[in-house]
Amino acid sequence: ISSGKERLDKVGETEGVKIYSVELTRQITLIKDLKALWKLYRYFRKEKPLIVHTHTPKAGLIGMMAAYLAKVPLRLHTVAGMPLMEASGLKRTILNSTEKLTYGCATQVYPNSKGLQTFILQHKFCPEKKLKMIGNGSSNGIDTAHFSPTHFSFEEKTKLRESLSIQPSDFVFCFVGRIVKDKGINELVQAFSEINSHCPSAKLLLVGPFERELDPVFPETEQEIQENPNIISAGFQTDVRPCLAISDTLVFPSYREGFPNVVMQAGAMGLPSIVTDINGCNEIIADGVNGLIIPSKNKEQLKEKMEQLIKDAGLRIHLTQNARKMITSRYEQQTVWEALLEEYQQLEKRL
């Protein structure tokens, strides 16, 4: 069950499963949300599922309320990041209340990182007995056979680099995600531009869509992205592996996360990462082992670590050697799936 009917139809065909489309927005849209709540309630009453498992804040709120009203026995919600972490004032108060309401309607709550679990307990969003982290974290793990550098030959990578005007000697920093303020794009573009002024062989590859309505970057940031020939904006990509394959380092200076897939994906592709010291990122990356960790919203530290990886080949090789094995040993997708299936089975037995 999801919004985005066109993509949902494709998922139904690919996976061979029943689908149901409900309009859900990322914003607070009271009338649309009430319609979605009524639609889901009626659907759950008709289908009588044993388990409803929700992901994302809005789907969690509407889905858990509808499942509670429809008396679904097992109501599970995975927490994978909280917008409220960057909110303040009245908006923060409202988001705190909706988070508590979501958890109140759920029978089990699954934070997908240790940091999120601690945050939930500190803010008393729900009792500790409702909380559990599946495996080592992550909502879905990583298919490390799919995300593997072995899929891309030297010739393929050379051809792709040439198509983006990237020279063999260029050092490529890659960012994957929405091009918004909360992902640290303002700091990243500013840091890169300063590095680029004395290191013209550096390139910044941005992979992801701009979201100008919800959380836009500064106008000067967008202007720099458009005008700097060494910043390549690739837009949304259904398959990010080619972009990771031609890069040297992932840079992910996000302000808040749950358990970011892209950091696991980059690691599985053999890339070290520069990440901020936030939930999830600081669990996937061990500082100085498979990447570097910097404070959030700190442009100077970001710039320093980016320059360090350009100049220090020994460090870069060390981090690269550890990158993939740090993912395969902890976040293999099949292992996460098996842990989740076991959780479903254990909950069913307790009924």
Disulfide bonds with the S-S distance in Angstrom:
none
